[in-house]
Amino acid sequence: MTMNASFSIRAVALAAAMLLSATAQAALFEDDEARRAILDLRERVERQGQEIQNFQRSLLEQQNQFEALRAETARLRGEKEELTQELRRAQELSQGVDDRLKKFEPATVKVDGVEFVADPAETKAYEDALAIFRKGEFSAASTAFNDFIKRNPKSGYVLPSLFWLGNAQYASRSYTSAINNFNTLLTKAPNHMRAPESMLSVANCQLELKEIKAARKTLGDVVKNYPHTEAAAAASERLAKLK
């Protein structure tokens, strides 16, 4: 073998060794890159997994808070309903108490154009007596109005009671008693709404008692004291018939 041939073989061998070494280093470098890439990917996966867990925990907490809020809302709604019912019962109870108290409290009433304060018991007694009169039970009405006046001498219902008592007695042909009660009304309140009619009723009672002279005078007083009233017009007609 010549020197040149030997040198060539060594050169080839050295080149091959260097090539293998470079290949090995390249492979080693590629392995390191791959490992780092894997590690980076693993870290990213772990971070994402942690983030997912954190999100799931946050979502669970929010769900728990929502459930708690819904339960609290339901509780408050129930309390509101209970309070509403209690308020309704309290209002009904208060209204019931007010209604019961009103049955015993004096109230302002207006009868025959006159306003006055009367107890509920007075009003009921007067209205009961008037209801009896309107049914045509004149004797019973006379008793009821008489009793009312005796029990309530200062009541605002006394004047209208005297008027209806006189009418009940007139209808029962108790003319003298009727005259007395009509005159009592006229003495107490000559300007009362029922005064003209009461005076005319006195004249009617006198006519029934055949007291013509007295009746004529009373009819004249009606025309004189209460002109331009229906009672005065009726009195004028009767006076004309008596002449």
ZINOR-V235964 format. One record per helix or strand of 2 or more residues. SS is the DSSP state (H for helix, E for strand). FROM is the first residue (numbers start at 1). TO is the last residue. If there is no record, write none. Layout:
ss={SS:SS}
from={FROM:FROM}
to={TO:TO}
This chain:
ss={H:E:E:H:H:H:H:H:H:H}
from={3:107:114:120:138:158:175:195:212:230}
to={102:111:118:134:151:171:188:208:225:242}
